[in-house]
Amino acid sequence: MLDTLLERMTRRKGLRGICCSNQLPKTRNWRFRYFEGGHPLPNEDSFAAARAALALVKKAKKDTLIFFLISGGGSAMFDLPLDPQITLEDTIAFHQLLLASGAPIGEVNTLRKHFSASKAGAWRWPHRRPRK
């Protein structure tokens, strides 16, 4: 997805981004920071990618164009709890419970968005901090 976006963009001045996947690409664009997020369970890079993206969004101006290219597995590969006291181990346990619950994906995603600082409106655009 990122390669296609870059192929189609004619102006790249100021272009910066975060790329998080379960495999790092062989070739990388210098404008992006790359993270190898965990799937089906988050890892340290999942947290780091979400932190990096939140930092980019906080620096963005009101007229900044922001693209989010999200594919399957994004809930684990790109995650950061709303509550900073929640550890990676706690987050992994939360994801394990969700995966084992048998709940429909819509219900699982509803729970995820209330847990996460990086999903479903938790970004609080423009320039608002996630709710606590």
N, CA, C and O atoms as CSV, one atom per row, in Angstrom:
chain,resi,resn,atom,element,x,y,z
A,1,MET,N,N,0.823,-1.189,0.000
A,1,MET,CA,C,0.000,0.000,0.000
A,1,MET,C,C,0.867,1.253,0.000
A,1,MET,O,O,0.586,2.218,-0.711
A,2,LEU,N,N,1.918,1.225,0.803
A,2,LEU,CA,C,2.797,2.386,0.875
A,2,LEU,C,C,3.487,2.619,-0.462
A,2,LEU,O,O,3.576,3.760,-0.916
A,3,ASP,N,N,3.973,1.572,-1.095
A,3,ASP,CA,C,4.625,1.720,-2.396
A,3,ASP,C,C,3.670,2.353,-3.408
A,3,ASP,O,O,4.075,3.224,-4.179
A,4,THR,N,N,2.414,1.926,-3.411
A,4,THR,CA,C,1.425,2.483,-4.340
A,4,THR,C,C,1.170,3.947,-4.043
A,4,THR,O,O,1.091,4.761,-4.963
A,5,LEU,N,N,1.040,4.293,-2.775
A,5,LEU,CA,C,0.850,5.696,-2.407
A,5,LEU,C,C,2.022,6.541,-2.904
A,5,LEU,O,O,1.820,7.598,-3.500
A,6,LEU,N,N,3.248,6.071,-2.656
A,6,LEU,CA,C,4.426,6.827,-3.068
A,6,LEU,C,C,4.525,6.955,-4.583
A,6,LEU,O,O,4.967,7.986,-5.090
A,7,GLU,N,N,4.118,5.914,-5.311
A,7,GLU,CA,C,4.131,5.965,-6.774
A,7,GLU,C,C,3.181,7.036,-7.295
A,7,GLU,O,O,3.463,7.677,-8.307
A,8,ARG,N,N,2.067,7.233,-6.613
A,8,ARG,CA,C,1.034,8.147,-7.103
A,8,ARG,C,C,1.195,9.582,-6.609
A,8,ARG,O,O,0.577,10.497,-7.153
A,9,MET,N,N,2.004,9.781,-5.604
A,9,MET,CA,C,2.199,11.135,-5.088
A,9,MET,C,C,3.200,11.877,-5.949
A,9,MET,O,O,4.327,11.417,-6.136
A,10,THR,N,N,2.801,13.009,-6.467
A,10,THR,CA,C,3.708,13.795,-7.295
A,10,THR,C,C,4.526,14.767,-6.446
A,10,THR,O,O,5.671,15.068,-6.783
A,11,ARG,N,N,3.949,15.260,-5.349
A,11,ARG,CA,C,4.674,16.176,-4.460
A,11,ARG,C,C,4.962,15.447,-3.157
A,11,ARG,O,O,4.062,14.903,-2.517
A,12,ARG,N,N,6.236,15.447,-2.779
A,12,ARG,CA,C,6.618,14.726,-1.562
A,12,ARG,C,C,7.285,15.621,-0.524
A,12,ARG,O,O,7.752,15.132,0.504
A,13,LYS,N,N,7.333,16.907,-0.780
A,13,LYS,CA,C,7.970,17.816,0.175
A,13,LYS,C,C,7.253,17.715,1.523
A,13,LYS,O,O,6.030,17.833,1.597
A,14,GLY,N,N,8.025,17.497,2.577
A,14,GLY,CA,C,7.455,17.408,3.918
A,14,GLY,C,C,6.796,16.079,4.239
A,14,GLY,O,O,6.276,15.897,5.339
A,15,LEU,N,N,6.809,15.155,3.300
A,15,LEU,CA,C,6.185,13.850,3.518
A,15,LEU,C,C,6.964,13.059,4.569
A,15,LEU,O,O,8.171,12.855,4.440
A,16,ARG,N,N,6.263,12.624,5.599
A,16,ARG,CA,C,6.847,11.798,6.656
A,16,ARG,C,C,5.807,10.772,7.075
A,16,ARG,O,O,4.608,10.993,6.907
A,17,GLY,N,N,6.260,9.657,7.619
A,17,GLY,CA,C,5.277,8.666,8.024
A,17,GLY,C,C,5.839,7.536,8.849
A,17,GLY,O,O,7.030,7.461,9.149
A,18,ILE,N,N,4.927,6.670,9.195
A,18,ILE,CA,C,5.194,5.487,9.990
A,18,ILE,C,C,4.703,4.294,9.181
A,18,ILE,O,O,3.601,4.325,8.633
A,19,CYS,N,N,5.498,3.263,9.105
A,19,CYS,CA,C,5.089,2.021,8.464
A,19,CYS,C,C,5.278,0.899,9.480
A,19,CYS,O,O,6.377,0.677,9.988
A,20,CYS,N,N,4.199,0.209,9.760
A,20,CYS,CA,C,4.263,-0.896,10.717
A,20,CYS,C,C,3.657,-2.133,10.065
A,20,CYS,O,O,2.505,-2.120,9.632
A,21,SER,N,N,4.439,-3.185,10.001
A,21,SER,CA,C,3.999,-4.432,9.393
A,21,SER,C,C,4.593,-5.585,10.185
A,21,SER,O,O,5.475,-5.391,11.021
A,22,ASN,N,N,4.098,-6.790,9.912
A,22,ASN,CA,C,4.674,-7.941,10.604
A,22,ASN,C,C,5.983,-8.392,9.966
A,22,ASN,O,O,6.662,-9.277,10.487
A,23,GLN,N,N,6.333,-7.784,8.837
A,23,GLN,CA,C,7.632,-8.018,8.201
A,23,GLN,C,C,8.149,-6.684,7.692
A,23,GLN,O,O,7.406,-5.920,7.075
A,24,LEU,N,N,9.404,-6.404,7.943
A,24,LEU,CA,C,9.993,-5.176,7.431
A,24,LEU,C,C,10.273,-5.335,5.940
A,24,LEU,O,O,10.739,-6.389,5.508
A,25,PRO,N,N,9.991,-4.293,5.146
A,25,PRO,CA,C,10.247,-4.395,3.700
A,25,PRO,C,C,11.740,-4.424,3.403
A,25,PRO,O,O,12.553,-3.920,4.178
A,26,LYS,N,N,12.082,-5.017,2.280
A,26,LYS,CA,C,13.489,-5.088,1.872
A,26,LYS,C,C,14.023,-3.703,1.509
A,26,LYS,O,O,15.162,-3.364,1.831
A,27,THR,N,N,13.192,-2.909,0.836
A,27,THR,CA,C,13.583,-1.542,0.502
A,27,THR,C,C,12.723,-0.585,1.319
A,27,THR,O,O,11.530,-0.807,1.527
A,28,ARG,N,N,13.367,0.480,1.773
A,28,ARG,CA,C,12.668,1.428,2.633
A,28,ARG,C,C,12.866,2.843,2.109
A,28,ARG,O,O,13.898,3.172,1.525
A,29,ASN,N,N,11.855,3.667,2.333
A,29,ASN,CA,C,11.900,5.066,1.960
A,29,ASN,C,C,12.389,5.867,3.155
A,29,ASN,O,O,11.897,5.669,4.267
A,30,TRP,N,N,13.334,6.757,2.957
A,30,TRP,CA,C,13.931,7.507,4.062
A,30,TRP,C,C,12.930,8.399,4.783
A,30,TRP,O,O,13.189,8.828,5.907
A,31,ARG,N,N,11.805,8.681,4.164
A,31,ARG,CA,C,10.809,9.551,4.780
A,31,ARG,C,C,9.976,8.842,5.865
A,31,ARG,O,O,9.194,9.484,6.566
A,32,PHE,N,N,10.146,7.554,5.994
A,32,PHE,CA,C,9.313,6.763,6.905
A,32,PHE,C,C,10.158,6.062,7.955
A,32,PHE,O,O,11.299,5.669,7.709
A,33,ARG,N,N,9.563,5.919,9.132
A,33,ARG,CA,C,10.143,5.076,10.178
A,33,ARG,C,C,9.430,3.737,10.099
A,33,ARG,O,O,8.211,3.684,9.931
A,34,TYR,N,N,10.181,2.667,10.219
A,34,TYR,CA,C,9.640,1.326,10.049
A,34,TYR,C,C,9.665,0.559,11.369
A,34,TYR,O,O,10.627,0.622,12.134
A,35,PHE,N,N,8.577,-0.163,11.604
A,35,PHE,CA,C,8.428,-0.969,12.814
A,35,PHE,C,C,7.896,-2.344,12.439
A,35,PHE,O,O,7.082,-2.482,11.526
A,36,GLU,N,N,8.364,-3.355,13.152
A,36,GLU,CA,C,7.896,-4.725,12.934
A,36,GLU,C,C,6.943,-5.094,14.071
A,36,GLU,O,O,7.353,-5.653,15.089
A,37,GLY,N,N,5.676,-4.772,13.878
A,37,GLY,CA,C,4.665,-5.022,14.899
A,37,GLY,C,C,4.327,-6.495,15.018
A,37,GLY,O,O,4.539,-7.272,14.087
A,38,GLY,N,N,3.801,-6.871,16.168
A,38,GLY,CA,C,3.442,-8.260,16.415
A,38,GLY,C,C,2.047,-8.596,15.919
A,38,GLY,O,O,1.156,-7.747,15.913
A,39,HIS,N,N,1.869,-9.822,15.510
A,39,HIS,CA,C,0.554,-10.306,15.083
A,39,HIS,C,C,0.500,-11.807,15.270
A,39,HIS,O,O,1.410,-12.488,14.798
A,40,PRO,N,N,-0.488,-12.364,15.915
A,40,PRO,CA,C,-1.762,-11.760,16.312
A,40,PRO,C,C,-1.720,-11.017,17.639
A,40,PRO,O,O,-2.724,-10.439,18.055
A,41,LEU,N,N,-0.567,-11.026,18.311
A,41,LEU,CA,C,-0.452,-10.318,19.592
A,41,LEU,C,C,0.542,-9.170,19.448
A,41,LEU,O,O,1.544,-9.307,18.747
A,42,PRO,N,N,0.279,-8.042,20.102
A,42,PRO,CA,C,1.185,-6.908,19.995
A,42,PRO,C,C,2.545,-7.203,20.613
A,42,PRO,O,O,2.700,-8.117,21.422
A,43,ASN,N,N,3.528,-6.399,20.205
A,43,ASN,CA,C,4.876,-6.494,20.776
A,43,ASN,C,C,5.380,-5.070,21.052
A,43,ASN,O,O,4.629,-4.105,20.914
A,44,GLU,N,N,6.642,-4.947,21.439
A,44,GLU,CA,C,7.210,-3.620,21.745
A,44,GLU,C,C,7.124,-2.680,20.537
A,44,GLU,O,O,6.847,-1.490,20.689
A,45,ASP,N,N,7.365,-3.224,19.338
A,45,ASP,CA,C,7.284,-2.385,18.145
A,45,ASP,C,C,5.854,-1.924,17.875
A,45,ASP,O,O,5.658,-0.851,17.304
A,46,SER,N,N,4.859,-2.703,18.268
A,46,SER,CA,C,3.461,-2.278,18.133
A,46,SER,C,C,3.242,-0.996,18.925
A,46,SER,O,O,2.622,-0.051,18.437
A,47,PHE,N,N,3.754,-0.972,20.148
A,47,PHE,CA,C,3.654,0.213,21.010
A,47,PHE,C,C,4.476,1.366,20.427
A,47,PHE,O,O,4.013,2.505,20.382
A,48,ALA,N,N,5.699,1.059,19.982
A,48,ALA,CA,C,6.586,2.099,19.453
A,48,ALA,C,C,5.997,2.748,18.201
A,48,ALA,O,O,6.086,3.965,18.038
A,49,ALA,N,N,5.404,1.959,17.326
A,49,ALA,CA,C,4.794,2.493,16.104
A,49,ALA,C,C,3.623,3.415,16.445
A,49,ALA,O,O,3.483,4.486,15.855
A,50,ALA,N,N,2.797,3.007,17.380
A,50,ALA,CA,C,1.661,3.843,17.778
A,50,ALA,C,C,2.146,5.140,18.421
A,50,ALA,O,O,1.608,6.210,18.141
A,51,ARG,N,N,3.157,5.050,19.279
A,51,ARG,CA,C,3.712,6.265,19.900
A,51,ARG,C,C,4.267,7.212,18.831
A,51,ARG,O,O,4.040,8.420,18.887
A,52,ALA,N,N,4.985,6.661,17.871
A,52,ALA,CA,C,5.583,7.477,16.806
A,52,ALA,C,C,4.493,8.150,15.966
A,52,ALA,O,O,4.620,9.322,15.612
A,53,ALA,N,N,3.437,7.424,15.652
A,53,ALA,CA,C,2.343,7.993,14.861
A,53,ALA,C,C,1.618,9.084,15.648
A,53,ALA,O,O,1.287,10.133,15.096
A,54,LEU,N,N,1.374,8.841,16.923
A,54,LEU,CA,C,0.735,9.865,17.754
A,54,LEU,C,C,1.591,11.124,17.819
A,54,LEU,O,O,1.062,12.234,17.782
A,55,ALA,N,N,2.895,10.963,17.915
A,55,ALA,CA,C,3.792,12.114,17.946
A,55,ALA,C,C,3.734,12.897,16.637
A,55,ALA,O,O,3.742,14.128,16.649
A,56,LEU,N,N,3.675,12.189,15.507
A,56,LEU,CA,C,3.554,12.863,14.212
A,56,LEU,C,C,2.250,13.637,14.121
A,56,LEU,O,O,2.236,14.777,13.657
A,57,VAL,N,N,1.169,13.036,14.552
A,57,VAL,CA,C,-0.141,13.694,14.489
A,57,VAL,C,C,-0.158,14.938,15.380
A,57,VAL,O,O,-0.727,15.963,15.005
A,58,LYS,N,N,0.455,14.850,16.545
A,58,LYS,CA,C,0.489,16.007,17.449
A,58,LYS,C,C,1.263,17.177,16.841
A,58,LYS,O,O,0.956,18.335,17.124
A,59,LYS,N,N,2.264,16.881,16.008
A,59,LYS,CA,C,3.050,17.936,15.370
A,59,LYS,C,C,2.378,18.492,14.116
A,59,LYS,O,O,2.767,19.550,13.623
A,60,ALA,N,N,1.383,17.795,13.605
A,60,ALA,CA,C,0.736,18.200,12.360
A,60,ALA,C,C,-0.005,19.525,12.535
A,60,ALA,O,O,-0.538,19.822,13.604
A,61,LYS,N,N,-0.024,20.297,11.477
A,61,LYS,CA,C,-0.766,21.554,11.461
A,61,LYS,C,C,-2.215,21.265,11.066
A,61,LYS,O,O,-2.557,20.165,10.634
A,62,LYS,N,N,-3.038,22.272,11.227
A,62,LYS,CA,C,-4.468,22.106,10.951
A,62,LYS,C,C,-4.737,21.688,9.497
A,62,LYS,O,O,-5.686,20.950,9.231
A,63,ASP,N,N,-3.916,22.152,8.572
A,63,ASP,CA,C,-4.136,21.845,7.151
A,63,ASP,C,C,-3.283,20.680,6.642
A,63,ASP,O,O,-3.176,20.478,5.432
A,64,THR,N,N,-2.686,19.927,7.539
A,64,THR,CA,C,-1.862,18.782,7.150
A,64,THR,C,C,-2.739,17.657,6.624
A,64,THR,O,O,-3.736,17.292,7.247
A,65,LEU,N,N,-2.365,17.118,5.489
A,65,LEU,CA,C,-3.061,15.963,4.917
A,65,LEU,C,C,-2.467,14.697,5.526
A,65,LEU,O,O,-1.259,14.473,5.453
A,66,ILE,N,N,-3.319,13.874,6.122
A,66,ILE,CA,C,-2.858,12.663,6.792
A,66,ILE,C,C,-3.519,11.456,6.137
A,66,ILE,O,O,-4.738,11.408,5.975
A,67,PHE,N,N,-2.694,10.485,5.766
A,67,PHE,CA,C,-3.185,9.223,5.221
A,67,PHE,C,C,-3.020,8.142,6.275
A,67,PHE,O,O,-1.979,8.057,6.927
A,68,PHE,N,N,-4.041,7.321,6.442
A,68,PHE,CA,C,-3.939,6.113,7.259
A,68,PHE,C,C,-4.194,4.942,6.322
A,68,PHE,O,O,-5.294,4.802,5.788
A,69,LEU,N,N,-3.201,4.113,6.123
A,69,LEU,CA,C,-3.333,2.930,5.284
A,69,LEU,C,C,-3.305,1.737,6.233
A,69,LEU,O,O,-2.255,1.381,6.768
A,70,ILE,N,N,-4.449,1.134,6.432
A,70,ILE,CA,C,-4.566,0.073,7.431
A,70,ILE,C,C,-5.056,-1.200,6.761
A,70,ILE,O,O,-6.019,-1.185,5.994
A,71,SER,N,N,-4.386,-2.292,7.061
A,71,SER,CA,C,-4.760,-3.584,6.513
A,71,SER,C,C,-4.967,-4.561,7.662
A,71,SER,O,O,-4.858,-4.180,8.827
A,72,GLY,N,N,-5.258,-5.782,7.352
A,72,GLY,CA,C,-5.502,-6.796,8.365
A,72,GLY,C,C,-4.375,-6.909,9.374
A,72,GLY,O,O,-3.198,-6.825,9.024
A,73,GLY,N,N,-4.750,-7.100,10.634
A,73,GLY,CA,C,-3.770,-7.252,11.694
A,73,GLY,C,C,-3.390,-5.962,12.382
A,73,GLY,O,O,-2.607,-5.978,13.332
A,74,GLY,N,N,-3.931,-4.837,11.923
A,74,GLY,CA,C,-3.574,-3.546,12.479
A,74,GLY,C,C,-3.872,-3.407,13.960
A,74,GLY,O,O,-3.200,-2.644,14.653
A,75,SER,N,N,-4.856,-4.123,14.453
A,75,SER,CA,C,-5.205,-4.001,15.871
A,75,SER,C,C,-4.104,-4.492,16.793
A,75,SER,O,O,-3.964,-3.996,17.911
A,76,ALA,N,N,-3.332,-5.449,16.344
A,76,ALA,CA,C,-2.222,-5.943,17.155
A,76,ALA,C,C,-0.915,-5.247,16.788
A,76,ALA,O,O,-0.126,-4.897,17.665
A,77,MET,N,N,-0.689,-5.049,15.501
A,77,MET,CA,C,0.596,-4.501,15.060
A,77,MET,C,C,0.778,-3.042,15.452
A,77,MET,O,O,1.907,-2.561,15.546
A,78,PHE,N,N,-0.311,-2.342,15.680
A,78,PHE,CA,C,-0.275,-0.905,15.930
A,78,PHE,C,C,-1.185,-0.631,17.117
A,78,PHE,O,O,-2.370,-0.348,16.941
A,79,ASP,N,N,-0.634,-0.712,18.329
A,79,ASP,CA,C,-1.483,-0.593,19.514
A,79,ASP,C,C,-0.751,0.117,20.634
A,79,ASP,O,O,0.465,-0.001,20.782
A,80,LEU,N,N,-1.511,0.852,21.412
A,80,LEU,CA,C,-0.998,1.533,22.594
A,80,LEU,C,C,-2.188,1.780,23.511
A,80,LEU,O,O,-3.162,2.404,23.089
A,81,PRO,N,N,-2.137,1.312,24.741
A,81,PRO,CA,C,-3.273,1.508,25.644
A,81,PRO,C,C,-3.508,2.983,25.970
A,81,PRO,O,O,-2.568,3.775,26.026
A,82,LEU,N,N,-4.772,3.338,26.183
A,82,LEU,CA,C,-5.109,4.690,26.626
A,82,LEU,C,C,-4.447,5.008,27.963
A,82,LEU,O,O,-3.948,6.115,28.166
A,83,ASP,N,N,-4.443,4.052,28.857
A,83,ASP,CA,C,-3.869,4.232,30.179
A,83,ASP,C,C,-2.382,3.871,30.119
A,83,ASP,O,O,-2.046,2.716,29.860
A,84,PRO,N,N,-1.491,4.831,30.351
A,84,PRO,CA,C,-0.054,4.541,30.243
A,84,PRO,C,C,0.454,3.542,31.285
A,84,PRO,O,O,1.568,3.035,31.154
A,85,GLN,N,N,-0.340,3.254,32.312
A,85,GLN,CA,C,0.089,2.279,33.321
A,85,GLN,C,C,-0.157,0.835,32.875
A,85,GLN,O,O,0.319,-0.103,33.513
A,86,ILE,N,N,-0.896,0.661,31.788
A,86,ILE,CA,C,-1.139,-0.687,31.262
A,86,ILE,C,C,0.102,-1.144,30.510
A,86,ILE,O,O,0.560,-0.469,29.588
A,87,THR,N,N,0.638,-2.272,30.899
A,87,THR,CA,C,1.886,-2.780,30.324
A,87,THR,C,C,1.642,-3.550,29.028
A,87,THR,O,O,0.507,-3.853,28.659
A,88,LEU,N,N,2.740,-3.852,28.358
A,88,LEU,CA,C,2.661,-4.710,27.174
A,88,LEU,C,C,2.102,-6.072,27.560
A,88,LEU,O,O,1.273,-6.625,26.836
A,89,GLU,N,N,2.536,-6.613,28.674
A,89,GLU,CA,C,2.042,-7.928,29.119
A,89,GLU,C,C,0.529,-7.885,29.352
A,89,GLU,O,O,-0.183,-8.819,28.981
A,90,ASP,N,N,0.037,-6.803,29.965
A,90,ASP,CA,C,-1.409,-6.639,30.170
A,90,ASP,C,C,-2.139,-6.561,28.832
A,90,ASP,O,O,-3.215,-7.135,28.659
A,91,THR,N,N,-1.540,-5.847,27.899
A,91,THR,CA,C,-2.152,-5.681,26.577
A,91,THR,C,C,-2.203,-7.011,25.834
A,91,THR,O,O,-3.200,-7.322,25.183
A,92,ILE,N,N,-1.137,-7.792,25.930
A,92,ILE,CA,C,-1.123,-9.116,25.308
A,92,ILE,C,C,-2.221,-9.990,25.919
A,92,ILE,O,O,-2.935,-10.686,25.196
A,93,ALA,N,N,-2.355,-9.955,27.237
A,93,ALA,CA,C,-3.399,-10.743,27.902
A,93,ALA,C,C,-4.785,-10.299,27.438
A,93,ALA,O,O,-5.664,-11.132,27.221
A,94,PHE,N,N,-4.978,-9.006,27.289
A,94,PHE,CA,C,-6.256,-8.477,26.796
A,94,PHE,C,C,-6.550,-9.008,25.393
A,94,PHE,O,O,-7.664,-9.453,25.117
A,95,HIS,N,N,-5.555,-8.960,24.511
A,95,HIS,CA,C,-5.733,-9.469,23.147
A,95,HIS,C,C,-5.998,-10.981,23.152
A,95,HIS,O,O,-6.833,-11.464,22.387
A,96,GLN,N,N,-5.302,-11.720,24.000
A,96,GLN,CA,C,-5.531,-13.166,24.082
A,96,GLN,C,C,-6.968,-13.469,24.501
A,96,GLN,O,O,-7.608,-14.360,23.944
A,97,LEU,N,N,-7.463,-12.734,25.471
A,97,LEU,CA,C,-8.849,-12.929,25.903
A,97,LEU,C,C,-9.830,-12.614,24.779
A,97,LEU,O,O,-10.801,-13.343,24.572
A,98,LEU,N,N,-9.577,-11.536,24.062
A,98,LEU,CA,C,-10.462,-11.183,22.950
A,98,LEU,C,C,-10.459,-12.263,21.873
A,98,LEU,O,O,-11.512,-12.645,21.362
A,99,LEU,N,N,-9.260,-12.753,21.530
A,99,LEU,CA,C,-9.154,-13.775,20.493
A,99,LEU,C,C,-9.844,-15.073,20.899
A,99,LEU,O,O,-10.431,-15.758,20.061
A,100,ALA,N,N,-9.773,-15.410,22.186
A,100,ALA,CA,C,-10.356,-16.669,22.674
A,100,ALA,C,C,-11.840,-16.538,23.005
A,100,ALA,O,O,-12.497,-17.544,23.275
A,101,SER,N,N,-12.377,-15.330,22.990
A,101,SER,CA,C,-13.751,-15.105,23.445
A,101,SER,C,C,-14.817,-15.669,22.507
A,101,SER,O,O,-15.914,-16.018,22.942
A,102,GLY,N,N,-14.490,-15.754,21.234
A,102,GLY,CA,C,-15.490,-16.193,20.262
A,102,GLY,C,C,-16.460,-15.092,19.868
A,102,GLY,O,O,-17.403,-15.340,19.116
A,103,ALA,N,N,-16.242,-13.881,20.363
A,103,ALA,CA,C,-17.121,-12.750,20.038
A,103,ALA,C,C,-16.956,-12.361,18.572
A,103,ALA,O,O,-15.876,-12.517,18.003
A,104,PRO,N,N,-18.023,-11.854,17.964
A,104,PRO,CA,C,-17.916,-11.362,16.584
A,104,PRO,C,C,-16.908,-10.210,16.503
A,104,PRO,O,O,-16.715,-9.480,17.476
A,105,ILE,N,N,-16.274,-10.053,15.351
A,105,ILE,CA,C,-15.215,-9.063,15.188
A,105,ILE,C,C,-15.702,-7.652,15.493
A,105,ILE,O,O,-14.931,-6.844,16.010
A,106,GLY,N,N,-16.941,-7.335,15.193
A,106,GLY,CA,C,-17.476,-6.008,15.499
A,106,GLY,C,C,-17.466,-5.718,16.986
A,106,GLY,O,O,-17.141,-4.609,17.411
A,107,GLU,N,N,-17.821,-6.719,17.774
A,107,GLU,CA,C,-17.807,-6.553,19.232
A,107,GLU,C,C,-16.379,-6.480,19.758
A,107,GLU,O,O,-16.082,-5.696,20.659
A,108,VAL,N,N,-15.515,-7.284,19.204
A,108,VAL,CA,C,-14.101,-7.259,19.600
A,108,VAL,C,C,-13.519,-5.872,19.318
A,108,VAL,O,O,-12.817,-5.309,20.158
A,109,ASN,N,N,-13.811,-5.324,18.136
A,109,ASN,CA,C,-13.276,-4.014,17.784
A,109,ASN,C,C,-13.856,-2.899,18.642
A,109,ASN,O,O,-13.176,-1.906,18.902
A,110,THR,N,N,-15.098,-3.044,19.085
A,110,THR,CA,C,-15.682,-2.062,20.007
A,110,THR,C,C,-14.897,-2.044,21.311
A,110,THR,O,O,-14.606,-0.972,21.842
A,111,LEU,N,N,-14.553,-3.209,21.829
A,111,LEU,CA,C,-13.745,-3.266,23.052
A,111,LEU,C,C,-12.361,-2.688,22.818
A,111,LEU,O,O,-11.840,-1.952,23.657
A,112,ARG,N,N,-11.762,-3.018,21.677
A,112,ARG,CA,C,-10.411,-2.521,21.369
A,112,ARG,C,C,-10.378,-0.997,21.343
A,112,ARG,O,O,-9.446,-0.387,21.866
A,113,LYS,N,N,-11.391,-0.380,20.736
A,113,LYS,CA,C,-11.348,1.076,20.596
A,113,LYS,C,C,-11.459,1.795,21.932
A,113,LYS,O,O,-10.984,2.924,22.059
A,114,HIS,N,N,-12.069,1.176,22.923
A,114,HIS,CA,C,-12.164,1.794,24.243
A,114,HIS,C,C,-10.897,1.564,25.067
A,114,HIS,O,O,-10.683,2.243,26.072
A,115,PHE,N,N,-10.080,0.638,24.663
A,115,PHE,CA,C,-8.834,0.290,25.341
A,115,PHE,C,C,-7.649,1.077,24.787
A,115,PHE,O,O,-6.690,1.354,25.507
A,116,SER,N,N,-7.720,1.430,23.518
A,116,SER,CA,C,-6.553,1.882,22.772
A,116,SER,C,C,-6.483,3.394,22.573
A,116,SER,O,O,-7.499,4.062,22.381
A,117,ALA,N,N,-5.265,3.912,22.624
A,117,ALA,CA,C,-5.000,5.315,22.308
A,117,ALA,C,C,-4.832,5.524,20.805
A,117,ALA,O,O,-4.714,6.663,20.352
A,118,SER,N,N,-4.820,4.455,20.033
A,118,SER,CA,C,-4.529,4.572,18.600
A,118,SER,C,C,-5.660,4.076,17.701
A,118,SER,O,O,-5.436,3.820,16.518
A,119,LYS,N,N,-6.857,3.938,18.238
A,119,LYS,CA,C,-7.962,3.414,17.432
A,119,LYS,C,C,-9.244,4.201,17.640
A,119,LYS,O,O,-9.473,4.775,18.704
A,120,ALA,N,N,-10.075,4.218,16.610
A,120,ALA,CA,C,-11.484,4.630,16.669
A,120,ALA,C,C,-11.753,5.944,17.384
A,120,ALA,O,O,-12.534,5.997,18.334
A,121,GLY,N,N,-11.102,6.997,16.923
A,121,GLY,CA,C,-11.424,8.306,17.474
A,121,GLY,C,C,-10.634,8.688,18.699
A,121,GLY,O,O,-10.769,9.810,19.186
A,122,ALA,N,N,-9.812,7.794,19.217
A,122,ALA,CA,C,-9.025,8.124,20.402
A,122,ALA,C,C,-8.004,9.216,20.100
A,122,ALA,O,O,-7.444,9.813,21.019
A,123,TRP,N,N,-7.760,9.479,18.819
A,123,TRP,CA,C,-6.780,10.489,18.416
A,123,TRP,C,C,-7.256,11.890,18.788
A,123,TRP,O,O,-6.428,12.764,19.045
A,124,ARG,N,N,-8.546,12.123,18.822
A,124,ARG,CA,C,-9.109,13.411,19.194
A,124,ARG,C,C,-8.553,14.563,18.346
A,124,ARG,O,O,-8.050,15.555,18.872
A,125,TRP,N,N,-8.653,14.410,17.073
A,125,TRP,CA,C,-8.185,15.443,16.164
A,125,TRP,C,C,-9.050,16.670,16.317
A,125,TRP,O,O,-10.253,16.470,16.487
A,126,PRO,N,N,-8.605,17.917,16.281
A,126,PRO,CA,C,-7.197,18.254,16.139
A,126,PRO,C,C,-6.504,18.459,17.481
A,126,PRO,O,O,-7.041,19.101,18.384
A,127,HIS,N,N,-5.340,17.918,17.589
A,127,HIS,CA,C,-4.400,18.175,18.678
A,127,HIS,C,C,-4.958,17.991,20.079
A,127,HIS,O,O,-4.594,18.743,20.982
A,128,ARG,N,N,-5.795,17.052,20.278
A,128,ARG,CA,C,-6.265,16.771,21.632
A,128,ARG,C,C,-5.646,15.481,22.097
A,128,ARG,O,O,-5.392,14.576,21.301
A,129,ARG,N,N,-5.408,15.400,23.356
A,129,ARG,CA,C,-4.828,14.193,23.945
A,129,ARG,C,C,-5.916,13.137,24.107
A,129,ARG,O,O,-7.088,13.467,24.284
A,130,PRO,N,N,-5.519,11.858,24.046
A,130,PRO,CA,C,-6.507,10.796,24.295
A,130,PRO,C,C,-7.112,10.940,25.696
A,130,PRO,O,O,-6.450,11.368,26.642
A,131,ARG,N,N,-8.363,10.576,25.790
A,131,ARG,CA,C,-9.036,10.670,27.107
A,131,ARG,C,C,-8.483,9.634,28.056
A,131,ARG,O,O,-7.973,8.594,27.640
A,132,LYS,N,N,-8.590,9.932,29.335
A,132,LYS,CA,C,-8.062,9.015,30.342
A,132,LYS,C,C,-9.195,8.299,31.036
A,132,LYS,O,O,-8.957,7.479,31.923
